[in-house]
Amino acid sequence: MAEAVVDDKGRILIPAPLRKQCGIKEGMVISFESKDGDLILKPSRKRRAGLGELKGINPKRTGEPRWTTPEEIKGIWG
């Protein structure tokens, strides 16, 4: 049986073998349930949205970046 210590902010570290066995990855949402005095943690397949996704500025990468030409920059500044 694996054990963990609760820190002063209520956080625990789930041991790596258990994370791997349960498929828990960074950013994954974990559900908590109390049943008959036991605490049950259930990994969800949902992923927490990052800040870029929330702001709508998370563009899909489609290949090599195209650098702006000096003419385009001059056109922006007038």
QUIRA-V222947 format. One record per residue. RES is the residue in one letter. OMEGA is omega in whole degrees, 0 to 359 (NA if undefined). Layout:
RES,OMEGA + RES,OMEGA
This chain:
M,179 + A,179 + E,176 + A,179 + V,177 + V,179 + D,185 + D,177 + K,178 + G,182 + R,173 + I,176 + L,178 + I,182 + P,184 + A,180 + P,179 + L,177 + R,181 + K,181 + Q,183 + C,179 + G,180 + I,181 + K,180 + E,179 + G,181 + M,179 + V,178 + I,177 + S,178 + F,179 + E,176 + S,183 + K,179 + D,178 + G,178 + D,176 + L,182 + I,176 + L,180 + K,177 + P,177 + S,177 + R,176 + K,177 + R,178 + R,180 + A,176 + G,182 + L,179 + G,179 + E,180 + L,180 + K,180 + G,181 + I,180 + N,184 + P,175 + K,178 + R,185 + T,179 + G,181 + E,178 + P,176 + R,182 + W,179 + T,179 + T,177 + P,179 + E,178 + E,178 + I,178 + K,179 + G,179 + I,185 + W,175 + G,NA
